Amino acid sequence: MAVETAALVKLIRDTFKNIGPRGWLLAAGATVGILAMFGFREWLGPGDWAGLGQWVGGLGAFAAALVALDIARRETVHREEADAHQDFVRATFITSRTEGGQSLVISNRGPEPVTDVLVTNYYEPGEDHPRVVQMAPIQILMPMLPPYNTDFESKPHMPNLNTELASMIQRGVVFGYEYTDMRGNRWSRRGDELPVLAKRG
Protein backbone atom coordinates (compact mmCIF):
# COMPACT_ATOMS: atom_id res chain seq x y z
CA MET A 1 0.00 0.00 0.00
CA ALA A 2 2.85 2.35 0.90
CA VAL A 3 4.54 1.59 -2.45
CA GLU A 4 1.35 2.33 -4.37
CA THR A 5 0.85 5.60 -2.48
CA ALA A 6 4.44 6.67 -3.18
CA ALA A 7 4.00 5.83 -6.87
CA LEU A 8 0.77 7.85 -7.01
CA VAL A 9 2.43 10.84 -5.33
CA LYS A 10 5.34 10.66 -7.78
CA LEU A 11 2.92 10.49 -10.73
CA ILE A 12 1.04 13.56 -9.51
CA ARG A 13 4.28 15.48 -8.88
CA ASP A 14 5.65 14.64 -12.35
CA THR A 15 2.36 15.61 -13.95
CA PHE A 16 2.33 19.03 -12.31
CA LYS A 17 6.02 19.50 -13.13
CA ASN A 18 5.40 18.97 -16.86
CA ILE A 19 2.55 21.46 -17.07
CA GLY A 20 3.79 24.58 -18.82
CA PRO A 21 2.44 28.16 -18.65
CA ARG A 22 -0.13 27.48 -21.36
CA GLY A 23 -1.39 24.42 -19.52
CA TRP A 24 -1.91 26.39 -16.32
CA LEU A 25 -3.76 29.11 -18.24
CA LEU A 26 -6.09 26.56 -19.81
CA ALA A 27 -6.66 24.91 -16.44
CA ALA A 28 -7.52 28.29 -14.90
CA GLY A 29 -9.92 29.05 -17.73
CA ALA A 30 -11.62 25.68 -17.35
CA THR A 31 -11.95 26.20 -13.60
CA VAL A 32 -13.57 29.59 -14.09
CA GLY A 33 -15.94 28.09 -16.65
CA ILE A 34 -16.99 25.31 -14.31
CA LEU A 35 -17.59 27.78 -11.51
CA ALA A 36 -19.64 29.94 -13.83
CA MET A 37 -21.79 27.01 -14.91
CA PHE A 38 -22.41 25.38 -11.54
CA GLY A 39 -21.30 27.65 -8.71
CA PHE A 40 -23.14 30.74 -9.88
CA ARG A 41 -26.37 29.00 -10.92
CA GLU A 42 -28.12 29.95 -7.70
CA TRP A 43 -26.74 33.49 -7.59
CA LEU A 44 -27.49 34.76 -11.06
CA GLY A 45 -30.77 35.29 -12.78
CA PRO A 46 -31.44 34.62 -16.48
CA GLY A 47 -30.53 38.17 -17.42
CA ASP A 48 -27.17 38.02 -15.69
CA TRP A 49 -25.83 35.06 -17.63
CA ALA A 50 -25.16 37.17 -20.71
CA GLY A 51 -22.93 39.52 -18.74
CA LEU A 52 -21.15 36.58 -17.14
CA GLY A 53 -20.57 35.06 -20.56
CA GLN A 54 -18.98 38.29 -21.75
CA TRP A 55 -16.78 38.35 -18.68
CA VAL A 56 -15.66 34.76 -19.22
CA GLY A 57 -15.08 35.51 -22.89
CA GLY A 58 -12.91 38.48 -21.96
CA LEU A 59 -10.94 36.29 -19.58
CA GLY A 60 -10.45 33.75 -22.35
CA ALA A 61 -9.24 36.47 -24.72
CA PHE A 62 -6.79 37.65 -22.09
CA ALA A 63 -5.50 34.10 -21.61
CA ALA A 64 -5.16 33.69 -25.39
CA ALA A 65 -3.16 36.92 -25.57
CA LEU A 66 -0.82 35.66 -22.84
CA VAL A 67 -0.33 32.39 -24.71
CA ALA A 68 0.40 34.29 -27.95
CA LEU A 69 2.96 36.46 -26.17
CA ASP A 70 4.62 33.38 -24.68
CA ILE A 71 4.82 31.74 -28.13
CA ALA A 72 6.28 34.92 -29.65
CA ARG A 73 8.87 35.14 -26.86
CA ARG A 74 9.91 31.52 -27.37
CA GLU A 75 10.24 32.04 -31.14
CA THR A 76 12.32 35.17 -30.62
CA VAL A 77 14.67 33.39 -28.22
CA HIS A 78 14.99 30.45 -30.62
CA ARG A 79 15.74 32.77 -33.56
CA GLU A 80 18.33 34.73 -31.58
CA GLU A 81 20.04 31.52 -30.49
CA ALA A 82 20.12 30.27 -34.09
CA ASP A 83 21.56 33.59 -35.34
CA ALA A 84 24.19 33.59 -32.58
CA HIS A 85 25.22 30.04 -33.50
CA GLN A 86 25.56 30.98 -37.18
CA ASP A 87 27.69 34.01 -36.25
CA PHE A 88 29.93 31.80 -34.13
CA VAL A 89 30.38 29.29 -36.96
CA ARG A 90 31.33 32.11 -39.36
CA ALA A 91 33.80 33.47 -36.80
CA THR A 92 35.69 30.16 -36.73
CA PHE A 93 36.62 30.62 -40.41
CA ILE A 94 39.09 33.38 -39.50
CA THR A 95 42.34 31.63 -38.63
CA SER A 96 46.00 32.42 -38.03
CA ARG A 97 49.20 30.60 -38.80
CA THR A 98 52.90 31.25 -39.14
CA GLU A 99 54.58 30.89 -42.49
CA GLY A 100 58.20 30.11 -43.13
CA GLY A 101 59.12 30.97 -39.56
CA GLN A 102 59.10 34.62 -40.58
CA SER A 103 55.55 36.00 -40.81
CA LEU A 104 52.16 35.77 -39.16
CA VAL A 105 49.30 35.16 -41.60
CA ILE A 106 45.61 35.83 -40.87
CA SER A 107 43.30 33.96 -43.28
CA ASN A 108 39.61 34.33 -44.07
CA ARG A 109 38.21 30.97 -45.20
CA GLY A 110 34.58 31.99 -44.66
CA PRO A 111 31.87 33.21 -47.07
CA GLU A 112 31.98 36.89 -46.05
CA PRO A 113 34.63 39.56 -45.54
CA VAL A 114 35.61 40.73 -42.06
CA THR A 115 36.95 44.12 -41.06
CA ASP A 116 39.39 45.73 -38.63
CA VAL A 117 41.54 42.62 -38.18
CA LEU A 118 44.05 43.48 -35.47
CA VAL A 119 46.72 41.47 -33.66
CA THR A 120 46.42 42.67 -30.06
CA ASN A 121 48.69 40.51 -27.90
CA TYR A 122 50.85 37.41 -27.67
CA TYR A 123 51.52 34.59 -25.20
CA GLU A 124 54.94 33.18 -24.47
CA PRO A 125 55.16 29.36 -24.29
CA GLY A 126 54.01 28.12 -20.89
CA GLU A 127 52.53 31.50 -19.92
CA ASP A 128 48.84 32.37 -19.64
CA HIS A 129 49.00 36.15 -19.31
CA PRO A 130 49.00 38.20 -22.53
CA ARG A 131 51.66 40.67 -23.54
CA VAL A 132 50.47 43.66 -25.52
CA VAL A 133 51.66 44.02 -29.10
CA GLN A 134 50.90 46.58 -31.77
CA MET A 135 50.63 45.48 -35.38
CA ALA A 136 49.28 47.20 -38.46
CA PRO A 137 45.56 46.40 -38.79
CA ILE A 138 43.94 44.86 -41.85
CA GLN A 139 40.99 47.08 -42.77
CA ILE A 140 39.15 44.50 -44.90
CA LEU A 141 39.99 40.79 -45.08
CA MET A 142 38.20 39.26 -48.06
CA PRO A 143 37.16 35.60 -48.25
CA MET A 144 39.58 33.07 -49.64
CA LEU A 145 38.14 32.00 -53.01
CA PRO A 146 40.00 29.35 -55.06
CA PRO A 147 42.08 29.56 -57.11
CA TYR A 148 43.08 32.90 -55.57
CA ASN A 149 45.16 32.88 -52.43
CA THR A 150 43.97 35.90 -50.51
CA ASP A 151 45.84 35.29 -47.26
CA PHE A 152 46.98 38.58 -45.76
CA GLU A 153 50.19 38.98 -43.87
CA SER A 154 49.93 41.08 -40.73
CA LYS A 155 53.38 42.53 -40.18
CA PRO A 156 54.32 44.65 -37.19
CA HIS A 157 54.89 48.37 -37.57
CA MET A 158 56.93 48.68 -34.36
CA PRO A 159 60.69 48.72 -35.15
CA ASN A 160 61.64 46.31 -32.36
CA LEU A 161 59.06 43.71 -33.47
CA ASN A 162 60.28 43.89 -37.06
CA THR A 163 63.47 42.27 -35.85
CA GLU A 164 61.94 40.09 -33.13
CA LEU A 165 58.95 38.57 -34.96
CA ALA A 166 60.94 35.71 -36.48
CA SER A 167 62.45 34.71 -33.14
CA MET A 168 59.01 34.99 -31.47
CA ILE A 169 57.53 32.62 -34.04
CA GLN A 170 60.42 30.18 -33.74
CA ARG A 171 60.06 29.90 -29.96
CA GLY A 172 56.35 29.14 -30.25
CA VAL A 173 54.66 32.40 -29.32
CA VAL A 174 50.84 32.31 -29.67
CA PHE A 175 49.19 35.47 -30.99
CA GLY A 176 45.79 36.90 -30.04
CA TYR A 177 43.78 38.85 -32.59
CA GLU A 178 40.38 40.47 -33.08
CA TYR A 179 38.07 41.07 -36.04
CA THR A 180 34.55 42.31 -36.82
CA ASP A 181 31.99 40.41 -38.91
CA MET A 182 29.36 41.79 -41.27
CA ARG A 183 26.77 42.00 -38.48
CA GLY A 184 29.04 44.21 -36.39
CA ASN A 185 30.06 41.53 -33.89
CA ARG A 186 33.58 41.92 -32.56
CA TRP A 187 35.37 38.61 -32.06
CA SER A 188 38.53 37.76 -30.16
CA ARG A 189 40.64 34.68 -30.80
CA ARG A 190 43.82 33.28 -29.31
CA GLY A 191 45.76 31.12 -31.73
CA ASP A 192 43.69 28.08 -32.69
CA GLU A 193 41.33 28.37 -29.71
CA LEU A 194 37.64 28.95 -30.35
CA PRO A 195 36.62 32.56 -30.97
CA VAL A 196 35.04 34.55 -28.16
CA LEU A 197 32.41 37.25 -28.70
CA ALA A 198 33.98 40.45 -27.37
CA LYS A 199 31.17 42.83 -28.34
CA ARG A 200 27.82 42.17 -29.99
CA GLY A 201 26.98 44.40 -32.94
C-alpha positions, 0 to 999 in steps of 0.5 A: 500500500505504501509503495502504491501511495508513493508511486501515485504521489510521484505520478502527480508530482511529475504531472504538475512539473510537466505542465507549462504556462499554457497548460496552467492558463487553460486549467484556470480558464476551465476552472472559471468556466466550471464555476460559472456554470455550476457555482453561480447557478443559484446566484445569477438570474437569467438576465445576468448570464449574458454579462457573465458570458462576456466576462468569461469571454474576456478572460479567455481572450486575455489568456489567449493573448498571454499564450500568444505572447509566450509563443512569440517570446519563445520564437524570438529566443529560438531565432536569436540563439540560431543567429548567434550560433551561425555568427559563431560558426562564421567566426571560426573561419578566420584563422591564423598561422605562421609561415616560413618561420618569418611571418604571421598570416591571418586567413579568411576561409569563410563566405563573407569579408571581415573588417578591422583585423588586429593582432592585439597581444601574444603569449609566451610558451608556458605563460597564460598572461597576454603581452600587448603588441601593436601590429598594423591592422587589416581594414578588410579581409576578403574571403579566400576563393580558389584559385586565388590565395587571398591570405593577408600577412599582418606585419608589425609596424613597431621597429623592435618587433620587425626584428623580433617577430621571427624569433618569437615565431620560432620559440612558439609564441601564440598570438591573439587577434580580433576582427569584426563580422558583417553584423558588427560583432567583434570577435577575439581569438587566441591562436587556434582556440575557439573565438570569443564574442567580445562585443555584440553588434 
